[in-house]
Amino acid sequence: MNKSLFRVLPLAAAVLLAACGPQGGSSAPEIEPPLEGASIGGDFTLVGKDGQPVSWSDFDGQWRIVYFGYTFCPDVCPVDAAAIGQGLRQFEKDNPELGKNVTPIFVTVDPKRDTPEVVGEFAANFHPRMVGLTGTQEAIDAAAKKFVVYYEIGEPSEGGGYLVNHTNQTVLFDPDGEPVALLPTDMGGPAVAEELAKWVK
Ligand code: NI
């Protein structure tokens, strides 16, 4: 092999690879998941509604929709959770086999008020299989960091209540626990169902 050919080969190989579409007759081009390779997610051990420990690895083999928020949130969290629930129900209706392998997970950033029972009941209101998780402040902090969620407890009001500022993001993870895409909960249930249909295969 002469030197100039050797230099050209890697480029030729790249072109060939790019020209190789998915085998098997699908005409749709493969689209890379927007969050592919992003450092979002990872192991945690939190507490489920019955007080039992729940770990990230318990969901291995399942697609997961993960949202961090708090049950006393006056506006955004309930709306987002409702869109997740509605979107997943729609997706399950259209794709029963795939749908049952998608687990929505709501993690509180307000463990002081969101006991296992409170967050469990809140989650179940939006979808019967939505898992509500809480834990020690340390465990929640560690999980929030891994899932790139920022939050800050606000000043208490006269009545003693308080708001929690927090990142509102809904992330879809694949059965290996890798991030796939953000779900557009701000656009409502049908948009969430549509996005699920795009990735959950
Ligand atoms: Ni909220």
Boltz pocket constraint, residues with backbone or C-beta under 6 A from the ligand:
constraints:
  - pocket:
      binder: B
      contacts: [[A, 69], [A, 70], [A, 73], [A, 74], [A, 75], [A, 76], [A, 77], [A, 78], [A, 164], [A, 166]]
      max_distance: 6.0
